[in-house]
Amino acid sequence: MELSDANLQTLTEYLKKTLDPDPAIRRPAEKFLESVEGSQNYPLLLLTLLEKSQENVIKVCASVTFKNYIKRNWRIVGILVEDEPNKICESDRIAIKANIVPLMLSSPEQIQKQLSDAISIIGREDFPQKWPDLLTEMVNRFQSGDFHVINGVLRTAHSLFKRYRHEFKSNELWTEIKLVLDAFALPLTNLFKATIELCSTHANDASALKVLFSSLILIAKLFYSLNFQDLPEFFEDNMETWMTNFHSLLTLDNKLLQTDDEEEAGLLELLKSQICDNAALYAQKYDEEFQPYLPRFVTAIWNLLVTTGQEVKYDLLVSNAIQFLASVCERPHYKHLFEDQNTLTSICEKVIVPNMEFRAADEEAFEDNSEEYIRRDLEGSDIDTRRRAACDLVRGLCKFFEGPVTGIFSGYVNSMLQEYAKNPSVNWKHKDAAIYLVTSLASKAQTQKHGITQANELVNLTEFFVNHIQPDLKSASVNEFPVLKADGIKYIMIFRNQVPKEQLLVSIPLLINHLQAESIVVHTYAAHALERLFTMRGTNNTTLITAGEMAPFVEVLLTNLFKALTLPGSSENEYIMKAIMRSFSLLQESIIPYIPSVITQLTQKLLAVSKNPSKPHFNHYMFESICLSIRITCKANPDAVGSFEEALFMVFTEILQNDVQEFIPYVFQVMSLLLEMHKNEIPSSYMALFPHLLQPVLWERTGNIPPLVRLLQAYLERGANTIASAAADKIPGLLGVFQKLIASKANDHQGFYLLNSIIEHMPPESVDQYRKQIFILLFQRLQNSKTTKFIKSFLVFINLYCIKYGALALQEIFDSIQPKMFGMVLEKIIIPEIQKVSGQVEKKICAVGITKILTECPPMMDTEYTKLWTPLLQALIGLFELPEDDTIPDEEHFIDIEDTPGYQTAFSQLAFAGKKEHDPVGQMVNNPRIHLAQSLHKLSTACPGRVPSMLSTSLNAEALQYLQGYLQAASVTLL
């Protein structure tokens, strides 16, 4: 693409269309941009647009498109170069790096943020080696005195360095951080001091203060990133400067920086929050060096907590301040600061209890923004909420003062419950706080999978459950006091391991009942609690709650779960769908009577969401539920597969025709499951689809490859003869797919899965003419790029070929490609590499194949190949007896395909569509060791004396001993 006005105009039009709400206009425009993004100059056209376009919307759109383009394509993926072509040519890369920093600094803030992100993505790959002058270019801009520019630099530095907070320690990382510190630490410290001075100079100028405080927030964030891995010498030497200024900023209060907004945190709150984080980092990691400063920070932060209001805008500040206290009180060094009973009482009274209250803002979120409320409360993303921080502080204090703290709080809990009892409809928030307090007191350690794993012995959880939780859940109305209902359900969920089973069984009908609650939070929690209870394990690793115990509730459970999906706000509720999946999995054949109605509802839901898939988890559980319905029903009645196909195929056809990318990999998996259920020939409806599955466009998306290969394997297993007779013209297409996959290092194993199925199931005459070409392709790939994964797959394939067509046929095809090639393959690949093969079935195939080469291939006995006979037998005994060789050469530690950037939806394996492991030699050979002994016996009968003499001359003693054991086990001797 040339850098021309015409191209800029075209690009502008397509970018406009990508903003259109109508998918008929939007999708083709997105497809067009996808098709041109490999062209030279494409990124430079986007940068030109965002610099020169007259329309702000286009500028912003171009900046977002550019950032996403960089995100997808900048990274050059290790060894997978031939799978993921490098879409950005070198000249474009150089031009982008030369222009992006000045462009970012001169852009308005909205665009500056996008370009700053793009710089950090490029920096992640190229800095410091391939972009050595980035830091100098940035630091030099500090001199400009223009805070719009300075903030642009700080923002970029923040997005570039924040990864230091979660990177694993490595020499490479230390080297990079050292380089950054050498160039950046001093200018940053000078800028910090200068900015603080400017704040006092401009103390009465609100607009100047806004800019300066934005800078201070970014500087404080950079301080956190640069100090996270270890305490740098520079910052240790300059601790006085940083900590004194941080402390004075914590205690600063400037009326001009206060905001009227109750929701949104102002600059002052954000800065103080970050300073609390920085102080907590030093208190936790560098407590010795930080010791002199700690008392004044504790005092300042304590005062901050006691004087800050309950408004939402202070939430981050309060939670970070409490987290600071929590991190301090857990350290043995600082234990003395909290020992006094009055101090503990004061913390409980003034910090913990007020911050556990359910505020008007929480109530609003509960009712109007339930999705966010659930995400925060259930999934633990409430890291920054006051309640979570107060909870952590309780846990921290309990580490050394469990007795006194539990005593103080028990008093509060009782008085809150008494308040509630006086007038429930007015005082229900008191009970909510009491439940939250009990939960935070009782839970010492928690995991998503098992709920609470360690509890405070001083709290009687079952008694509290029976007296205070159950009554709420048993009340006649499921819609009264929704917050308390949600609390009660969450209590069951959290303490499911501590509450006795009989109480859980009492709770199940109550939970099923609450699936009908109008409140989204309540019916979601009920579904989630049921799903968690159904996964609990009892003795002998069976589920704690059995299908038998659930029998009385099956109908009402299924009815209420599906009804819950029709409640406002829950049409795509992932928790409900996950509970449906888990119920099917637990109840198994008990659900069969309800399947006709269930599958109708699932297909209607599938049709509805396929119009615009937006909830990946919901969609995944929906397909899992469909798979379970099929599996459970067809296990009891295999003929039922037809009625499922009738119900599903219409929707599947629509999904395939409309190219719903997110669903296509799932559809292929469900179709494989259905096809594998057929015992005889392939139904004609599948054969009609067969040619479409070979279309190259389907194979271009990485997410489609595993399920498509599996579907083609199902076609080959069930209908190889039909394909050979009715669709012989499609065999080249099938081999074309194999050829494409085999050329890719990421997908070559999938190519082998397909090839193995072709060899195993297709009638030999239908593939005769292609056989030699298949081997030539494999050898070309071996020559060009030999990887461990490819060799393992190649070994399994040649041994399967040998089992299917005979050892002589294998030797002949090798030697027809090139004389003596068979010997080279034995010597250079099979003998040295066979130990790398992994997997029971794979090892068995190799063992049976090698046994055939040893005992059913005449050239092995009387040509120059004979010298390889004993080494091959030795390698086979090694495969049986030695540990697997799982070493991988250094240059092959390339990234896994799942990490490769790209448009494609990643492939998500459906657990309940799982394929049974197929053993192609199962019928023929049960025990490969005994099979070897019997085959050697047969060979020695045909040529007496030869086998023992070959063994005695060159097989090592240990291998010989193992072999004797096989012969004994098979009750045969060698002649």
PyMOL commands that set and color helices and strands:
alter all, ss='L'
color gray80, all
select helices_A, chain A and resi 5-17+23-36+42-52+56-73+80-82+90-106+109-126+134-144+147-165+171-201+206-228+233-237+239-251+255-257+267-285+287-307+312-329+332-337+341-356+360-368+370-378+382-384+386-422+424-442+461-474+482-494+501-514+520-535+539-541+547-564+574-610+616-636+638-657+664-677+684-693+696-699+702-726+728-742+748-761+764-784+788-805+807-817+821-836+840-855+859-862+864-881+890-892+897-899+911-913+928-942+946-954+957-970
alter helices_A, ss='H'
color red, helices_A
select strands_A, chain A and resi 443-447+451-455
alter strands_A, ss='S'
color yellow, strands_A
deselect
rebuild
show_as cartoon
